[in-house]
Amino acid sequence: MDEHIPVLVEEVLDVLAPSAGAFYVDATFGRGGHTARLLEVLGSEGSILALDRDPQAIAAGQRRFKNDKRVELVQAAIADLYRVVQDHACGRCVQGILFDLGVSSPQLDNGERGFSFGKDGPLDMRMDPTHGESAAQWLEHVGLRELHTVIAELGEERFARRIAQFIVSAREHHPIVRTLELATLVQRAVPTRELGKNSATRTFQAIRMFINDELGQLSAGLNAAYSLLVPGARLAVISFHSLEDRMVKQFIRAYSTVDPMLAGLPVIPPEAQPVMREIGRKRRASLIEIQRNPRARSAVLRCAERLAPFAGKLR
């Protein structure tokens, strides 16, 4: 149940270019696949601070790395990244930060977590089951308009209105509390099935992203990462959703380009110079990796390097 195959591992090492003895942050630990590979390069003097919202991920990490003093695990969301690093860095400079977004295989494969439309279980979907509303609790009271907006925007689902109407009508008779209940309801609402994709995929994705505020978490995490990186340090982000990738792309572009209003000047003021640079183009999993791990097919990796100390407000 704890097995998870990390994606784009060698590509992450390539763009982060870790050096022996350095201090890195794995802001979305999962089951520690990227952390384990980084440790091989960092050597005996290197260290990693690893965060995850999921208490089960932290427990699995404590078992895996119980004898490795180079790893410190903290249960926290990426929105708490700045505070956690400040509390645990102990004067060390962060040379690199990794975000591996989305859900892990253990979360999807464990029906009791409520993430999967293919396994029956309580309709939960929380990354941290001890905080906030579950998906079932939210569906009890959410209005039709808000539900439609969430499914349409976060799920990019063209039948969002019809699905929302089916859900609101169904809950008038009984609460929707199981994953297969919701999946069956969505499948009935969708008139045509997308080839090779379960018709409940986008709705489950949208509700999960909303329940866990995944875009808000990412925005806060990116800003925190920018503030924590020293010049020459790098940020690598693996995303699995177009909205997440767009946010990462826009974030990197905002800090790696000159303001268009000043771009035509013969001399660009120092305070207007780019403070990050993009490292290469976005990367995707190879066909070989996708064959080995189909969940890698939608993964996109982007990386940027910090160029100058933080000055002024975030854009």
Backbone torsions as a table, in degrees:
resi	resn	phi	psi	omega
1	MET	NA	-25.1	-177.8
2	ASP	-89.2	-1.9	-175.9
3	GLU	-69.7	133.4	177.6
4	HIS	-149.5	127.8	179.9
5	ILE	-95.9	112.8	179.3
6	PRO	-68.7	148.8	-177.8
7	VAL	-101.1	152.2	172.0
8	LEU	52.0	39.7	-174.6
9	VAL	-64.1	-50.0	-178.3
10	GLU	-68.4	-33.4	177.4
11	GLU	-65.9	-39.0	176.7
12	VAL	-62.0	-44.8	178.1
13	LEU	-61.4	-38.6	-178.0
14	ASP	-63.8	-46.0	-175.7
15	VAL	-79.7	-33.4	178.0
16	LEU	-74.3	-27.0	179.4
17	ALA	46.9	57.3	-176.0
18	PRO	-66.9	146.5	178.4
19	SER	-113.3	147.6	-177.9
20	ALA	-56.6	138.1	176.3
21	GLY	84.6	-1.1	-175.5
22	ALA	-84.3	170.1	-178.9
23	PHE	-112.0	123.6	-178.2
24	TYR	-125.3	159.8	178.4
25	VAL	-122.5	123.0	171.1
26	ASP	-100.9	100.2	-170.5
27	ALA	-79.4	-8.6	178.9
28	THR	-140.4	78.3	-167.5
29	PHE	-59.3	-41.6	-178.0
30	GLY	64.8	-114.0	174.9
31	ARG	-117.0	13.7	168.7
32	GLY	85.6	15.1	-179.0
33	GLY	-63.5	-45.6	178.8
34	HIS	-69.8	-38.8	178.7
35	THR	-60.2	-45.2	-179.0
36	ALA	-60.5	-41.0	-178.6
37	ARG	-71.5	-38.5	177.0
38	LEU	-61.6	-40.1	-179.1
39	LEU	-60.5	-32.3	178.8
40	GLU	-61.5	-33.8	-178.5
41	VAL	-86.2	-36.3	-174.9
42	LEU	-70.1	-24.1	176.6
43	GLY	75.3	-171.8	-173.0
44	SER	-68.5	-22.7	-177.5
45	GLU	-96.6	-8.9	179.2
46	GLY	-79.6	169.2	-179.8
47	SER	-155.2	155.5	-179.3
48	ILE	-134.9	131.4	169.5
49	LEU	-99.5	120.8	-175.1
50	ALA	-116.9	132.5	-180.0
51	LEU	-117.5	150.7	168.7
52	ASP	-161.2	142.7	178.3
53	ARG	-72.4	-28.1	-169.8
54	ASP	-84.1	117.4	179.2
55	PRO	-61.7	-29.4	177.6
56	GLN	-68.2	-35.2	176.9
57	ALA	-66.0	-41.9	178.8
58	ILE	-63.7	-43.0	179.0
59	ALA	-62.2	-41.7	178.1
60	ALA	-64.7	-39.1	178.7
61	GLY	-66.0	-38.0	178.2
62	GLN	-64.9	-34.8	175.8
63	ARG	-70.0	-43.3	-175.2
64	ARG	-69.2	-39.8	-173.7
65	PHE	-113.3	27.2	-175.1
66	LYS	-61.9	-25.0	-179.2
67	ASN	-105.4	11.1	-178.1
68	ASP	-113.4	104.6	-176.6
69	LYS	-73.2	-6.5	179.8
70	ARG	-77.7	-12.4	-176.0
71	VAL	-111.8	128.9	172.8
72	GLU	-119.6	127.2	-176.8
73	LEU	-108.0	134.9	179.5
74	VAL	-134.6	128.8	174.7
75	GLN	-79.2	110.3	-178.9
76	ALA	-165.0	154.9	176.3
77	ALA	-86.0	161.8	-178.8
78	ILE	-68.3	-20.1	174.8
79	ALA	-65.9	-21.1	178.8
80	ASP	-94.7	11.0	-172.6
81	LEU	-55.4	-48.0	-175.4
82	TYR	-60.6	-47.7	-179.2
83	ARG	-61.8	-44.4	-177.3
84	VAL	-64.2	-43.9	179.9
85	VAL	-65.6	-42.2	178.2
86	GLN	-59.6	-37.1	-178.3
87	ASP	-76.8	-25.6	-170.2
88	HIS	-119.8	-6.6	-176.3
89	ALA	-70.2	-29.5	178.6
90	CYS	53.8	43.8	176.7
91	GLY	84.7	-5.2	179.3
92	ARG	-76.8	143.6	176.7
93	CYS	-87.4	131.7	179.4
94	VAL	-76.2	117.6	-179.6
95	GLN	-94.9	-12.2	178.8
96	GLY	-172.2	147.6	179.1
97	ILE	-132.7	136.9	178.5
98	LEU	-119.8	131.7	168.9
99	PHE	-113.9	124.9	171.8
100	ASP	-119.1	96.9	-168.4
101	LEU	-80.3	175.2	177.1
102	GLY	89.3	-162.9	-178.1
103	VAL	-106.0	153.8	178.7
104	SER	-91.8	163.7	178.8
105	SER	-58.4	-43.9	178.4
106	PRO	-59.8	-35.3	178.1
107	GLN	-66.7	-41.3	180.0
108	LEU	-72.1	-37.7	-172.7
109	ASP	-81.1	-17.2	179.0
110	ASN	-93.0	105.1	-177.4
111	GLY	-57.9	-26.7	-178.2
112	GLU	-68.2	-18.2	179.6
113	ARG	-81.2	-18.3	173.4
114	GLY	78.7	18.5	-179.9
115	PHE	-88.1	-26.6	-168.0
116	SER	-99.7	134.7	174.8
117	PHE	-82.0	-6.1	-177.9
118	GLY	-99.9	-6.0	-179.5
119	LYS	-129.7	132.9	-179.6
120	ASP	-75.6	138.3	179.0
121	GLY	-178.4	174.3	177.6
122	PRO	-62.7	139.9	-176.0
123	LEU	-80.3	82.7	-174.4
124	ASP	-103.4	-73.3	176.0
125	MET	75.6	3.3	179.1
126	ARG	-79.7	133.0	173.8
127	MET	-62.3	-40.6	174.4
128	ASP	-113.9	101.3	-174.2
129	PRO	-66.0	-5.5	-178.4
130	THR	-94.8	-4.1	-176.6
131	HIS	-130.7	141.1	172.8
132	GLY	79.3	178.7	178.9
133	GLU	-79.1	144.1	170.3
134	SER	-77.7	167.7	177.2
135	ALA	-61.3	-39.6	-179.9
136	ALA	-63.1	-42.7	179.4
137	GLN	-63.9	-40.5	-179.7
138	TRP	-66.2	-41.8	-178.6
139	LEU	-66.4	-18.1	178.9
140	GLU	-67.6	-31.0	-171.2
141	HIS	-125.4	-12.7	-175.5
142	VAL	-60.5	140.3	178.7
143	GLY	-75.8	158.6	-178.4
144	LEU	-58.3	-45.3	-176.6
145	ARG	-63.3	-45.3	-179.4
146	GLU	-65.4	-42.3	179.7
147	LEU	-60.8	-44.5	177.5
148	HIS	-59.8	-43.6	-179.2
149	THR	-63.1	-44.8	-179.8
150	VAL	-60.7	-47.8	-177.5
151	ILE	-67.6	-38.3	-178.9
152	ALA	-70.2	-43.6	-173.6
153	GLU	-85.0	-49.2	-177.6
154	LEU	-80.5	-30.2	178.7
155	GLY	-94.3	-12.7	-175.8
156	GLU	48.9	46.5	-174.8
157	GLU	-101.0	120.2	-176.3
158	ARG	-73.0	-19.1	177.7
159	PHE	-101.3	27.9	-174.5
160	ALA	-58.0	-43.9	-177.5
161	ARG	-63.1	-44.3	-179.4
162	ARG	-64.3	-42.3	179.2
163	ILE	-63.5	-45.2	179.6
164	ALA	-60.0	-41.2	179.7
165	GLN	-64.6	-41.0	178.8
166	PHE	-62.8	-42.3	-178.6
167	ILE	-65.4	-46.4	-178.6
168	VAL	-64.6	-39.2	178.0
169	SER	-66.6	-41.2	-177.4
170	ALA	-66.4	-37.9	-176.2
171	ARG	-71.5	-13.6	175.6
172	GLU	-67.3	-23.6	-179.0
173	HIS	-95.3	-37.8	176.6
174	HIS	-164.8	151.3	179.4
175	PRO	-63.0	149.2	176.9
176	ILE	-96.9	105.0	-170.9
177	VAL	-121.7	-4.5	-178.6
178	ARG	-121.4	149.3	-177.9
179	THR	-63.1	-43.0	-178.1
180	LEU	-70.5	-27.1	172.7
181	GLU	-60.0	-49.9	-179.0
182	LEU	-65.8	-43.6	-179.0
183	ALA	-60.5	-43.7	179.8
184	THR	-64.7	-40.3	179.0
185	LEU	-61.7	-45.5	179.7
186	VAL	-65.3	-41.6	-180.0
187	GLN	-62.3	-35.1	176.3
188	ARG	-70.3	-31.8	-176.4
189	ALA	-77.0	-29.2	-175.5
190	VAL	-86.4	117.7	-175.0
191	PRO	-73.3	-27.7	179.6
192	THR	-130.8	144.4	-177.5
193	ARG	-100.6	132.6	177.7
194	GLU	-71.6	132.1	-176.3
195	LEU	-58.3	125.9	176.1
196	GLY	77.7	7.9	-177.9
197	LYS	-138.1	133.6	176.6
198	ASN	-64.6	138.1	-175.8
199	SER	-67.2	-13.6	178.1
200	ALA	-89.7	-6.3	-173.4
201	THR	-54.8	-53.2	-173.4
202	ARG	-67.7	-36.7	179.8
203	THR	-67.9	-44.8	177.7
204	PHE	-61.6	-42.2	178.5
205	GLN	-60.8	-45.4	-177.9
206	ALA	-63.2	-46.5	-178.5
207	ILE	-65.9	-41.5	177.8
208	ARG	-60.3	-45.4	-179.6
209	MET	-63.7	-37.7	179.2
210	PHE	-69.4	-49.5	-177.1
211	ILE	-56.8	-36.8	-177.3
212	ASN	-98.8	5.2	-179.4
213	ASP	46.8	50.8	-171.3
214	GLU	-66.4	-35.9	178.0
215	LEU	-72.2	-38.7	176.5
216	GLY	-64.9	-40.7	176.6
217	GLN	-61.5	-43.3	-179.2
218	LEU	-64.2	-44.2	179.7
219	SER	-58.5	-48.1	179.4
220	ALA	-64.3	-38.9	-179.8
221	GLY	-66.3	-39.2	178.3
222	LEU	-64.0	-44.8	178.9
223	ASN	-63.4	-39.6	177.7
224	ALA	-64.5	-43.1	-179.8
225	ALA	-60.4	-43.3	178.8
226	TYR	-57.8	-42.1	-178.1
227	SER	-71.2	-24.7	-174.9
228	LEU	-89.9	-28.0	-174.7
229	LEU	-72.7	137.4	174.1
230	VAL	-87.7	160.1	177.1
231	PRO	-53.1	132.4	-177.3
232	GLY	93.8	-15.7	178.6
233	ALA	-80.4	159.2	-172.8
234	ARG	-127.9	151.1	175.6
235	LEU	-116.4	127.6	176.3
236	ALA	-120.8	132.9	-177.8
237	VAL	-130.0	125.7	173.2
238	ILE	-105.6	120.3	178.5
239	SER	-118.2	158.7	-177.9
240	PHE	-126.0	4.1	-175.2
241	HIS	-133.3	141.3	-175.7
242	SER	-61.1	-35.7	179.9
243	LEU	-68.0	-39.2	176.9
244	GLU	-65.4	-46.5	-178.9
245	ASP	-62.7	-38.7	178.1
246	ARG	-62.8	-40.8	178.9
247	MET	-63.9	-42.5	178.5
248	VAL	-64.6	-44.5	179.6
249	LYS	-59.5	-46.2	-179.3
250	GLN	-67.7	-36.6	177.9
251	PHE	-61.9	-49.2	-179.6
252	ILE	-63.7	-42.3	-179.1
253	ARG	-63.2	-39.7	-177.7
254	ALA	-61.2	-33.4	-176.6
255	TYR	-99.9	-7.1	-177.0
256	SER	-111.6	6.4	177.9
257	THR	-128.9	154.8	177.0
258	VAL	-77.4	142.5	175.9
259	ASP	-53.1	126.2	-179.0
260	PRO	-54.2	-28.3	179.6
261	MET	-67.2	-22.7	-176.9
262	LEU	-110.9	-7.9	-172.6
263	ALA	-60.2	-28.2	-177.6
264	GLY	-86.2	-2.7	-179.0
265	LEU	-70.9	145.2	178.5
266	PRO	-63.9	-31.1	177.1
267	VAL	-131.0	123.4	179.6
268	ILE	-86.8	124.4	178.8
269	PRO	-56.3	144.2	-178.9
270	PRO	-53.4	-39.0	-177.5
271	GLU	-70.6	-12.3	179.7
272	ALA	-103.1	-1.1	-179.9
273	GLN	-69.6	149.9	176.5
274	PRO	-57.3	143.3	-179.8
275	VAL	-111.1	0.3	173.7
276	MET	-141.1	161.0	171.1
277	ARG	-135.2	138.5	179.3
278	GLU	-72.6	137.5	179.5
279	ILE	-99.0	102.3	178.4
280	GLY	66.1	-170.0	177.5
281	ARG	-93.2	169.7	175.8
282	LYS	-61.3	148.3	-178.5
283	ARG	-120.2	147.1	177.0
284	ARG	-125.1	163.4	179.1
285	ALA	-67.4	145.7	177.1
286	SER	-73.0	164.0	177.1
287	LEU	-60.7	-35.1	179.3
288	ILE	-64.3	-44.2	179.9
289	GLU	-66.5	-39.8	-179.5
290	ILE	-64.5	-37.2	177.1
291	GLN	-64.5	-36.7	179.9
292	ARG	-77.2	-34.1	-176.1
293	ASN	-141.7	89.2	-176.1
294	PRO	-55.5	-25.6	-179.6
295	ARG	-69.1	-8.9	178.7
296	ALA	-82.5	-8.4	-170.3
297	ARG	-64.6	-27.5	-179.3
298	SER	-101.1	4.0	-176.6
299	ALA	-72.7	136.0	176.1
300	VAL	-129.4	128.9	179.8
301	LEU	-110.5	128.3	173.7
302	ARG	-127.2	150.1	-177.8
303	CYS	-142.9	146.2	176.4
304	ALA	-142.3	153.7	-179.8
305	GLU	-114.6	137.8	177.3
306	ARG	-75.1	131.7	-176.1
307	LEU	-106.1	-31.9	-172.4
308	ALA	-142.8	157.7	177.7
309	PRO	-61.8	152.9	179.0
310	PHE	-63.5	131.2	177.2
311	ALA	-145.0	119.8	178.2
312	GLY	88.6	-176.2	-178.1
313	LYS	-80.0	156.3	174.5
314	LEU	-66.2	146.2	-178.4
315	ARG	-74.7	NA	NA
